[in-house]
Amino acid sequence: MNTRYPMGPPPPFAVQRIVFLALLLGPTMFAVVAGVVLQTNDGKGLSEEPLEILDTVSIALGAAAAIGAFAARAALRKLAAGKQGDERKRAMFTSRLVPLAILEGASLFGIVIWMLNGNAVPPLAVAMVVLAIAIAITPFSDPDAGVR
């Protein structure tokens, strides 16, 4: 077993950026597909009767996911701050990846509710706000360049 990299070497930032972009592209493409499905169904949702409670759930989940993502990001960054070298780089990658995954889940949930109920507001609006938060916190240039 490799004792220097028990979890493997940290991925280079170019690879991290591809992972981040994939997490952002998933909900974006799914929203397009859901929109096409709804358009071909004359804007009517796929469920027989709209489940109005899901609109409230989408708002609550979106807010909880945003809070959870920022809390996880802060906690994981705090853990990474105490590390050095490759261990720090791996921990910083995790501190960027976990919040994006949380926000992606909330965004996909909102899009599914939109597709089921056929109402864009609030579930699609929540999904797009959560996706916008994910885009805003995604680093597109290496924030650790020059950090050892």
Secondary structure, DSSP 8 states (H G I E B T S, - for coil): --SS-TT-----HHHHHHHHHHHHHHHHHHHHHHHHHHHHTTT--SSSS--THHHHHHHHHHHHHHHHHHHHHHHHHHHHHT--HHHHHHHHHHHHHHHHHHHHHHHHHHHHHHHHH---TTHHHHHHHHHHHHHHH--SS-TTTT--
